[in-house]
Amino acid sequence: MKMKSSLPGKVLYFVFLVISLTFFGALAQYLPQQLVIAIPMGGGEPLEILVSPGMNAVEVARVFASTGLTDRPAELSRWFAKVGIDRRIRPGLYRIRRGSPWEIARQMALAEPEVSGITLFPGETFETLIARLGEAFQGALGKDELFPKKLRPSLPREPRSRIAFLLPETYSVTPFEGNMDELVMVASALWMQRIGKLVSDPGDGGALLLKKAIVASLVEREAKQRCERPLIAGVIRNRSAAGMKLQIDATVVYAWSLRGVELKRVLFRDLEIDSPYNTYLYAGLPPAPICIPSEGSWLASLEPGEEPYLFYVAMPDGSHLFSKTFSEHSEAIKRSRKAFESSQR
């Protein structure tokens, strides 16, 4: 009598076989990697190695050789390629132990570079930036080669005007003496990427672009609400076209700050300060940007609102009342004063 094969038994055997093959396949891939990681790579105390921005694998290998980590830089650069990092070595400060080129390359593949985060805040003045970041930052602003090549023919000569061509953001830079150079390089590159591509070159040596930068800085300090930025830029354009003084409070605040005086509120007596930045006293735009503008303020400067407003006055919540005529503006001032009085009760 023939025995019938058990179908459930065959199914279980097949399932067991699949699970076993899957397990051993995964183990075959996992173990070599773990063995490589577990093998000690290099010896002695780690050395600090600085990889500067823009370095390729060959240059990094030479730096490693110059510090005594290896005496075979050519072989090291080849190992960078073999472990797949030759085209993605990030700048920063590394701590690497001496060893064979293979060991050094493996350490680099697993290492995370140390970087410093530096933030450029919208509305910061040239003076506060220098006080916070140091004279090295001012020196970096004066180096044309740090700015995008397409922007260089239009760059203002004065470093204080060049802050407008750095986009406010938090940047990761390598922690070494030249990190201000790197900061200017990456911040101006981001400005070019987001703002510069929208700017057409009128061939005037950058005169119009500087005016746009100054307007953007005025908008940055005047507008508290994003939606009002194009409106304020439009008022600046309309008053300029009409031959009117701009009469912007933020320029008076900045003029006094240059003398070490911080204004919380602009009073009539404050408007008498004799400064080229005082747009109540002098017609036209100030000679330079009064702060570093945000992307939104730049966009407003490039495309001002089309409304025919000539005046605006602030409200307690930071918004503004916009007017087309002086009589409308007078009524708006009364409303503003009442609102401020009510808010202080």
C-alpha positions in Angstrom: 0.0 0.0 0.0 1.5 3.4 -1.1 1.8 6.2 1.5 0.3 9.6 0.4 2.7 12.6 0.9 1.5 15.1 3.4 0.7 18.4 1.7 0.9 20.5 4.9 4.4 19.0 5.5 5.6 20.1 2.1 4.2 23.6 2.7 6.0 23.9 6.0 9.2 22.6 4.5 9.0 25.3 1.7 8.3 28.1 4.2 11.2 26.9 6.3 13.5 26.9 3.2 12.5 30.4 2.2 13.0 31.8 5.7 16.4 30.1 6.0 17.6 31.4 2.6 16.4 34.9 3.4 18.1 34.8 6.8 21.5 33.5 5.5 21.4 36.0 2.6 20.9 38.9 5.0 23.6 37.5 7.3 26.0 37.3 4.4 25.5 41.0 3.7 25.4 42.1 7.3 28.4 40.3 8.7 31.1 41.6 6.3 30.0 45.1 7.0 30.0 44.6 10.8 33.4 42.9 10.6 34.8 45.9 8.7 33.3 48.3 11.2 34.6 46.2 14.1 38.1 46.0 12.8 40.2 48.8 14.5 40.9 51.5 12.0 44.2 53.3 12.7 45.9 53.8 16.0 47.0 56.4 18.5 45.3 59.6 19.4 43.1 61.2 16.7 44.5 64.2 14.9 42.4 67.2 14.0 42.2 67.6 10.2 40.5 70.6 8.5 38.9 70.0 5.1 38.2 73.4 3.5 35.3 74.0 1.2 35.9 73.1 -2.5 38.7 70.5 -1.8 38.7 67.4 -4.0 39.8 63.9 -3.0 43.4 64.5 -4.2 43.7 67.7 -2.2 42.3 66.2 0.9 44.8 63.3 0.6 47.6 65.8 0.4 46.4 67.6 3.5 46.3 64.3 5.3 49.9 63.6 4.2 51.1 67.0 5.3 49.9 66.3 8.8 51.6 63.0 9.0 48.5 60.8 8.8 49.9 59.0 5.8 52.9 59.0 3.5 50.9 57.6 0.6 48.5 60.3 -0.5 48.0 59.0 -4.1 46.9 55.6 -2.6 44.7 57.3 -0.1 42.9 59.3 -2.8 42.2 56.0 -4.7 40.8 54.5 -1.5 38.5 57.5 -1.2 37.1 56.5 -4.6 36.9 52.8 -3.7 34.8 53.5 -0.5 32.6 55.9 -2.5 33.4 59.3 -0.9 35.7 60.9 -3.4 33.0 63.1 -4.7 31.2 63.8 -1.4 33.8 64.7 1.1 32.2 67.4 3.2 34.1 70.4 4.5 34.7 70.6 8.3 36.9 69.5 11.1 37.6 65.7 11.3 39.4 63.7 14.0 41.3 60.8 12.3 43.8 58.3 13.6 47.0 57.4 11.8 46.8 54.2 9.7 47.0 52.7 6.3 45.3 54.5 3.4 42.4 52.0 3.6 42.0 52.6 7.3 42.0 56.3 6.9 39.5 56.1 4.0 37.1 54.0 6.1 37.4 56.4 9.0 36.4 59.3 6.6 33.5 57.3 5.3 32.1 56.9 8.8 33.1 60.3 10.2 30.8 63.3 10.7 32.6 66.6 10.2 32.3 69.3 12.9 30.7 72.5 11.7 29.5 75.8 13.2 26.1 77.3 12.6 26.1 81.0 11.9 22.8 82.9 11.4 22.3 86.1 9.5 19.2 87.7 10.8 16.9 89.9 8.6 17.1 93.5 9.7 20.6 93.4 11.2 22.6 96.4 10.5 26.2 96.5 9.2 27.4 97.7 12.6 25.7 94.9 14.6 27.0 92.3 12.2 30.5 93.5 12.6 30.2 93.6 16.4 28.8 90.0 16.4 31.0 88.4 13.7 34.2 90.5 14.0 36.5 92.3 11.6 37.1 89.2 9.7 33.5 89.4 8.4 34.1 93.0 7.2 37.3 91.8 5.5 35.4 89.0 3.8 32.8 91.4 2.5 35.5 93.3 0.7 36.7 90.2 -1.3 35.1 90.2 -4.8 36.1 86.6 -5.4 33.8 85.4 -2.7 30.7 86.6 -4.5 29.1 84.8 -7.5 30.9 85.7 -10.7 27.8 87.0 -12.4 27.2 89.5 -9.5 30.7 90.9 -9.3 30.4 93.6 -12.0 27.4 95.0 -10.1 28.8 94.8 -6.6 29.0 98.1 -4.6 32.5 99.0 -3.5 31.6 99.6 0.1 31.4 96.5 2.3 28.5 98.0 4.2 26.4 98.0 1.0 27.3 94.4 0.2 25.4 92.9 3.2 22.3 93.3 1.1 23.6 90.6 -1.2 23.8 88.0 1.6 20.5 86.1 2.2 19.5 85.9 5.8 19.6 82.2 6.9 21.5 79.8 9.2 24.6 78.5 7.5 26.9 75.6 8.5 30.5 76.6 8.0 33.8 75.0 8.9 35.1 76.1 12.3 38.4 77.7 11.3 39.9 81.1 10.8 38.6 81.6 7.3 35.0 80.7 8.1 33.9 84.3 7.4 35.1 83.8 3.8 33.0 80.7 3.6 30.0 82.5 5.2 30.0 85.3 2.6 30.5 82.7 -0.2 27.6 80.5 0.7 25.2 83.4 1.7 25.8 85.3 -1.5 25.4 82.1 -3.5 22.0 81.6 -1.9 21.1 85.2 -2.7 22.1 84.7 -6.3 20.0 81.5 -6.4 16.8 83.0 -5.0 17.1 86.7 -5.9 19.8 87.3 -8.4 18.2 85.1 -11.0 15.2 87.6 -11.0 17.4 90.6 -11.6 18.2 91.7 -15.2 21.5 93.6 -15.8 20.8 97.1 -17.0 24.5 97.6 -17.8 24.8 100.6 -15.4 27.6 99.1 -13.2 25.2 98.1 -10.5 23.6 101.5 -9.7 20.0 100.4 -10.2 20.7 97.1 -8.3 22.1 99.1 -5.3 19.0 101.3 -5.3 16.8 98.1 -5.2 19.0 96.9 -2.3 18.5 100.1 -0.4 14.7 100.0 -0.9 14.6 96.4 0.2 16.4 97.4 3.4 13.9 100.2 4.1 11.0 97.8 3.5 12.6 95.3 5.9 12.8 97.8 8.8 9.4 99.4 8.1 7.1 96.5 7.3 6.0 94.4 10.3 3.5 92.3 8.3 4.5 90.4 5.2 1.5 91.4 3.1 2.5 95.1 3.5 5.9 94.8 2.0 4.9 95.5 -1.6 2.7 98.4 -0.4 5.5 100.1 1.4 7.8 99.5 -1.6 5.1 101.1 -3.7 4.9 104.1 -1.5 8.7 104.6 -1.8 8.5 104.3 -5.6 5.5 106.7 -5.8 7.1 109.4 -3.5 10.4 109.2 -5.4 8.5 109.6 -8.7 6.6 112.6 -7.3 9.9 114.3 -6.1 8.8 114.0 -2.4 11.1 113.3 0.5 10.7 109.7 1.6 10.3 110.6 5.3 10.9 107.1 6.6 11.3 106.7 10.4 13.6 103.7 10.1 16.2 105.9 8.4 16.1 108.3 11.4 16.5 105.4 13.8 19.5 104.2 11.9 21.0 107.7 11.7 20.9 108.0 15.5 22.2 104.4 16.0 25.4 105.5 14.1 25.9 108.0 16.9 25.3 105.4 19.6 21.7 106.4 20.4 19.0 103.8 20.3 15.5 105.2 19.6 12.5 103.4 20.8 10.1 106.0 19.3 10.8 108.7 16.8 9.8 112.2 18.1 9.7 115.5 16.1 13.0 116.6 17.7 14.7 113.4 16.4 13.9 114.3 12.8 16.5 117.2 12.9 19.6 114.9 13.0 22.0 116.0 10.2 22.8 112.7 8.5 22.7 111.5 4.9 20.5 108.7 6.2 17.8 111.1 7.4 15.2 110.9 4.7 13.2 113.7 6.4 16.1 116.1 5.9 17.5 114.8 2.6 15.7 113.9 -0.6 16.2 110.6 -2.3 17.4 107.3 -0.9 20.0 106.9 1.8 23.6 106.3 0.5 23.6 102.6 1.5 21.3 99.8 2.8 20.3 100.4 6.4 20.1 96.6 7.2 20.3 93.2 5.6 17.0 92.6 3.8 15.0 89.3 3.8 14.0 87.5 0.7 10.4 88.9 1.1 11.7 92.5 1.2 13.9 91.9 -1.8 10.9 90.6 -3.8 8.8 93.6 -2.8 11.6 95.9 -3.9 11.8 94.2 -7.3 8.0 94.2 -7.7 6.5 97.1 -5.7 2.7 97.3 -5.3 0.8 99.2 -8.0 -1.5 101.1 -5.6 -1.2 104.9 -5.8 -0.4 105.4 -2.1 1.8 108.2 -1.0 1.5 108.0 2.8 1.3 105.4 5.6 1.1 105.6 9.4 1.7 102.8 11.9 -1.0 101.2 14.1 -0.4 99.6 17.5 -0.5 96.0 16.1 2.3 96.8 13.6 0.1 97.2 10.6 -0.2 100.5 8.7 -2.9 102.7 7.3 -2.2 103.7 3.7 -3.4 106.9 2.1 -3.4 108.5 -1.4 -3.7 112.1 -0.4 -2.5 114.3 2.5 -6.0 114.9 3.7 -6.6 111.1 3.9 -3.2 110.8 5.7 -4.2 113.4 8.2 -7.3 111.4 9.1 -5.3 108.2 9.3 -2.9 109.9 11.8 -5.8 110.8 14.0 -7.0 107.2 13.9 -3.5 106.0 14.7 -3.1 108.3 17.7 -6.5 107.2 19.1 -5.6 103.6 18.7 -2.2 104.1 20.5 -3.9 106.0 23.3 -6.5 103.2 23.7 -3.8 100.5 23.7 -1.9 102.3 26.6 -4.9 102.5 28.9 
